[in-house]
């Protein structure tokens, strides 16, 4: 929702705050301001309106919240329509009674439709709405002001005999204003002119579209069953400004003001006169909600004192009716506009919202109270294994549990079926893995493509399968080492740390590599005593890197007259090369040449996130070598 | 089409007759270098007829592999020139491998550690969930957009799905445990989102719940202030504002001042100066009742944080795919 500051001021003439302050305060009130933009003389605040606040998809709703917060009056347009002696009743029928909350309609004749004046087309463009013509633009303007969609039909095209009905297969197709054709569903809620579909409830049609030749129009404004609008929008795959609003709980009591305002500005801008009686279909008014409020609760929920006086003041400013009921209780009737307020907690939120969330202290966290530890033992086991494997030099990886079909690995002896998802984001990855080995094999392939040396890594994650129509998932550990024997020895060491000395381990071969997989839930059953304290104490240094290029390995021979400490030499050259592109530096060989009486140190340097040409240049420079030097 | 076997035979002789590493390197560049024979042949693929392209490429890759192996074995055969001297250090220095935990794990552990210090247990729940635990018990209405196929990955629509939020663990916890309790639960969640540099279909959430007699927003805000200060230092600026979530009432939005611009407004924070870290609030009475907890006797708070962007900022990772991709790697010994 976009709010043009100058338009907002028309509803709040006493508003003295700057657009930035208004944006910050709206954010604190729950309407997240995700941007402020200055366009010429106008400032536009972009808001993410709360999902349950349909009323705030309008200037009126936002201004109402601000008037309570700033305690300044809300000003609405005075409606003063010319009295009409017309006795013409609009031939409107409503057969979709269950789906319709309220419709108001009126016919205007003798209007002169033109292009919109600059102020109007500019205002709409700030809301990313294209200007069409004056009459249509005015309906859009009022929709933005009050949040209730409205529609104008050209009676020369539609005949004015409009029916609000469920399609039930009567009409097959619908042509939108921009010429797009939709296949209508049997259950689509539409407005017909008894010959064809003139409009959908959330989208205008070409059949009775307003154009520059329109001289007579029926202008309607309505609120419908929001669930029906949502289902229609979903089934037809339509997202419109009108639909977004009609899917929310809107206030039918606001329609006379909004519709009256629209008629007034159409008469002012397009001329013409009212040529029918007002049609008002409103069969069932909502009974007012009465909510009991315990006056102690707002303070208890917030954790700060909120006085009775403050509570009553906020509720009254919001338009609630309040009445004392017994000691310490209020009966509250919320205003019709606020469809989101239906239980005591909603009132509490309103009170805290206008009291200010920023009044709640930030330095008093929940008391440290000793409660029973309900941590599942498997989580302690996972923590312990991860630490042990990291100590043994293994890196932890995390990968996608959805895999390609060709990477499906079934653990030996498992008779269960793999689980396919119905709507995978990427259709190449439709299966949930049955083994961590699937993920590790894919990971290995990826590391291979980056030429990552000496790979040894593990993953602990869920594996999934289906057995006799039951879905199962287990924690599983998968480990890879480029040397299978080392892998076996390391896992044995890890199991010994868990008190398991005689475990049978099996190496599984998949995609040309050797892995070990252990079902952790099975393993847990065999462990007698598991340490319960958190063992992880790794410092949060930046060890992880995002590889963008292959690792480049280059050797260098350095000749020295004296023997030096290898560690110190590594430190010296590491510092010289710098951290940015150095992956690893090692001395692989030290050789003493008796003839020349010198020591030859062979360095192996690995570079990352750099192309091979630049790596070579860096390597030669930092080791003081040239292409023709002895390297 | 050049006879690839002929090419192989020609260079095979050159490779096997190399007597020292310099000669071998010269042939290697001739064959496998950037402007070498193999790359020249690769560049010819595009000129081949469509039906030949695949087989030619395959064959070329096979020959390339053969060359690589041959060079490797020849390299091993070439003995270093004998000199009068001795090898004085056989063991390699600097290649000792240190293992690492994944940045997500490290972050989870850090947060776990803080919550444990405040008396929280760590909890867990399934990733394959039912509509009941993922939506129904959390007061998410049937018509909520989150339930659409465009947002949720289904196994059997509309009942069985991959959890879209770790709130499903909250629903199971409330049902299973008797109050009072405090628990935090890191976990993986799934959304039907296209994968690109800034979006993924897998996210990492960190959720938590505390249920007791007199829980308030003050308790909740205090917890987060402590958490943010521990992770980001005492100068961190946090903002707690009203926000709507169906499972809580009153609801709370948790923001941190932008890590990049420190509140001035930049691309990362879309000019607003703040970054949304998560949501929280007092558990909705409907959610409590749905799990058999009497909301008149007990009150609780619940919170949820998204970890991915947090971890990306901390580890300077620019592409969200890296977190679960093959290109996240660790420097082996520093």
Interface residues (C-beta under 8 A of the other chain):
Chain A: X27 X28 X29 X30 X32 X33 X34 X35 X36 X50 X51 X52 X53 X226 X227 X230 X231 X234 X247 X300 X301 X302 X303 X304 X343 X345 X346 X348 X349 X352 X353 X357 X358 X360 X361 X362 X363 X364 X365 X366 X367 X368 X369 X370 X371 X372 X373 X374 X375 X376 X378 X379 X383 X386 X387 X389 X390 X391 X392 X393 X394 X395 X396 X397 X398 X399 X400 X401 X402 X419 X420 X421 X422 X423 X424 X425 X426 X432 X442 X443 X445 X446 X447 X449 X450 X452 X453 X454 X456 X462 X464 X471 X473 X534 X536 X538 X540 X542 X543 X544 X545 X546 X547 X548 X563 X566 X567 X570 X583 X584 X585 X586 X587 X588 X589 X590 X591 X592 X593 X594 X595 X599 X604
Chain B: X83 X84 X85 X86 X87 X88 X89 X92 X93 X94 X95 X96 X97 X98 X99 X100 X101 X102 X103 X104 X105 X106 X107 X109 X110 X112 X113 X116 X117 X118 X119 X121 X122 X123 X124 X126 X127 X128 X143 X148 X149 X153 X154 X155 X156 X157 X160 X162 X177 X180 X181 X182 X183 X188 X192 X193 X194 X195 X201 X202 X210 X212 X214 X215 X216 X217 X218 X219 X220 X221 X222 X223 X224 X225 X226 X238 X239 X240 X241 X242 X243 X244 X246 X249 X250 X251 X252 X253 X270 X271 X272 X276 X282 X284 X285 X299 X301 X314 X315 X316 X317 X318 X319 X322 X323 X324 X325 X326 X327 X328 X329 X330 X331 X332 X333 X334
